[in-house]
Amino acid sequence: MANSVSGDSVVDRVVRIISAFPEGAGSLQLSELANRAGLPLTTAHRLVRQLAAHGLLETGAGGTVRLGLRLWELVNRNSPTLALRQAAMPFMEDIQEVLNQNVNLAVLDGWEALFVERLSRRGSVANRAKVAGRMPVHLSSAGLALMAHQGKTLRAEYLGQFTDPAGKVTQDAVRGLLSETGQQGFAQLAGVVDPDTWGIAVPVLDGRQRAVAALGVVVPLREMRLQALVPALQTAARGIARRLVTLEN
């Protein structure tokens, strides 16, 4: 596959174009897209035209470019989280019905929690977790629940490379949070992302007792009911794990 002068392959450049769209962006001007992707305008124009021919991008009046429906179709048809979301949705709906607050589902991707589903209602508290959004492990209860229930080698690798860009959290503090989460069977973070909210998450465990996902809720600090929340979440997580086995077999 041909490389550019910089050494990037065509695949590299295509990925840079698709990744250049910021969260929530409906469309971008071609010139802005090229700038965000770090590509010459002529190169971006050529690749956008080719991707649009396959429906992966769409071009509009005035040189605007947006992600295409074909891309959404392919991603959702073959998503590795499809079975997980199908298994989790009935249980997430039950939890939301009781709490009337945010319910989210996340998986571990590198050193981040990647949120693959979220249910929310009008009047619920602020929730920074968005579908297809990411949060560092140490800043989300879902991330802690996921990492605390991985193998020792992966946990050690994570802690070995850990640094907090804000300089507020130490490696020892994260080690303590992971240890506490592993012992308790759930993670909790109060007022970390938002000063008025409390995040609680439990792992969805596979047959080896490794977390394949985390089921979490975000509730107001003033309405915190840990004794009632955790058992309900753990029961739902076990139900998700059983249904996931059924869907995958």
N, C-alpha and C positions, 0 to 999 in steps of 0.2 A: 504494500500500500504506500502510495507516494507520500513523502514527507515535505513539509514546508522548509523554508530557509532556516527557520528556528529549530527544526528537527521534530516538530509536532507532526503526528500522523493525521490523516483525515478524520479518523475516529476521535482523536484528541480534540480537534477543532469543533467537530459536531457536538461533543459533550460540553465543551465550553460555551457554545451558543445556547444549548438547551438549559444549561445551568445558570446562564446569565440573567434569566428572568427572576426578579425578586418576588418574594412572597406577596401575594395579593395583586400583582401587576396584571392588568387586563391586556395591555399591549405596550410595546416599546417602538420608538422610532428606530429605523434600521441603523442610523448613525449611532444612536445611544447603545443599541444592542452590540454593535461592532466594538464600541469603546469598552463596554462592560466585559465582553468576551476577550478583549485584548487582541483583536484581529484587524487587519487592514479592511477598509470599507469594501473594496472590491472582492476580497475573499469572503467576507460575511455575506455580501449580496449573492455571490455564486452559490454558497452553501444553503442559504435561506431559500433560494429558488428551487434547489434540488430537494430540500426537505419538504417544501410546500407541495411539490409534485407528488409526494407520497402521503400527504395529509398530516405530516408530523408537525408542521407549522402552517399558519395561515397568514396571508398578506392582505393588507387593506389599503384603502385610499390614503394618499399622503405619505406612503412609505412606512406604514405601521406594520408590525409583526406581532403575532400572538401564537401561543402554543395551540396545536391543532387537536381536534377531537379524536383523530386516529391515534395520537400519542396516548391520550387518556384511555381510549378503548383497549389498546395493547397492554398498558400498564395494569389496568384493573382486571383484565381477563387472565393474566398470568402472574398476578401478584402473589409472592410467597406468603403474604399475610391474609389472603382471601379466606382460607379455611379458618384461620384464627378469628377473624372478624365475624364470620358466620357463627362460629361456636360461641363467641362472647356476647353477641348482641342481645339475645333474650335475657341474659343475666344482667347485663348493663342496664337494660330497660327496667327490670325489676328494682335494681338498686336506685335508679333515678326516681322511680315512682314513689319510693319510700322517702328518699331524702329531699327530692325536688331541688337537687344541686348538681354540680358538674360530676360526671363520671368519665374516666378516660382509660384507654388501653395502650400500653407501650411495649416496645421490644428493645433489646439492647443492640446498638449498632456502633461498634468501636467503643469509645468512652462516652457515649451519649445515649440518652433515652430518646427513641424515635416514636412519636405518637402516631398510631395507626387508626385510632377511632376516638371520638369524643361525643358525648351527649350533653347537651346543655339546654336550659330553659330560661325564659325571660324572668328576671328577678334573682337569678342565681348569682353567686359572687364572681368576681373577676377570676379568670383562669388563663394563665399564659400558655398553657398547653394547647396547641392547635394541631389538627390533623396534618400530617406530613411535616410538623414542626419538631425541632430538637431542643433538648436541654442537657447540659452537662450532668453526669451522674450525681455529683455531689450537691447539685442545686435542686434536685427533684426527688420526691419520695419514691416515685416510680423507678428512677435510676438507681437509688439505693437498694430497693427491693430486688431489682434485677441483678445488680452486681454482687450483693451479699449472698446470692444463691447460685453462684457460678463455681467452677472448680478452683482449687487453691492456686493453681498455676496462673490462671487468668486474673484472679484477684491480686496476686502478687505483682503481676506485670502492670496492672492498672495503677496500683499504689506506687510502684517504682518510678513511673513516669509522671505521677501527678504533680501538677503545679496549679495554683489558683491565680489566674490573670489579675484578679483584683487584689491579691495579696492578703486576703482576710481569713482564708481557711488553710490550715496546715495539713500535712500528710498524716500526722498522728490523729488529728481531729477526724479526718475521713475514715481512718482505720477504726477508730472508736465507733463511729456511726455504723459502719458495716458490721462490726462485731455485734453491736446492740441489735441491729436489724436481724442478723442471722439467728440470734438467741431468741428474740421475741417472735419472729415469724412475720413481722410487718415493719414498715418504715413510716416515720412521721417527721415532718418538718413544719414548724410553726413560724409564720411570719418571715420566711426566708425570701420567697419570691414576691409576696405581697404582705405587708405588715398586718393585714386584717384577715388573713386566711390561714387555714391549716390543711396541709396535704397529708393524706394517709394512703398507703399502697401496700398490697400483698402480692406475693409471687404466684404465678400460675406454673406449677411444677410438672415436669415430665416424669417418666418412670425411673430416672436416675436421680430424681430430686434436684434437678437443675431448672432454673427459671427460664421458661420459653417466652414469658410475657409478664407484665405486671398490671394488675387491675387497681385503679386508684380513684379517690374522690378528693374534691377540694371543697371545704366547707368553711363557714364563718367561724372565727375564733370563739365568738360568744355562744355558738351552738354546738361546740365540740362535745361529742358523746362517744368517747373512745371505747368504753365497755360494750356499747351496742354496735358501733360501726365495724370494729375489727372482726367479730364472729360472722357478721353478715357478709363482709367482703371475702373472708376465708371460705365460707360455704359456697359463695358464687365462684370463686377461683377453682375450687375442686370440681364444681359442675362444668366449668369451661374446659378443664383438663380432660374430663371424661368424654365430653362431647367432641373435643378435638380428636381424640383417639378414634372415635366412631367415624368422623368425617374423613380421616386420613386412611382408614382401612377399607 
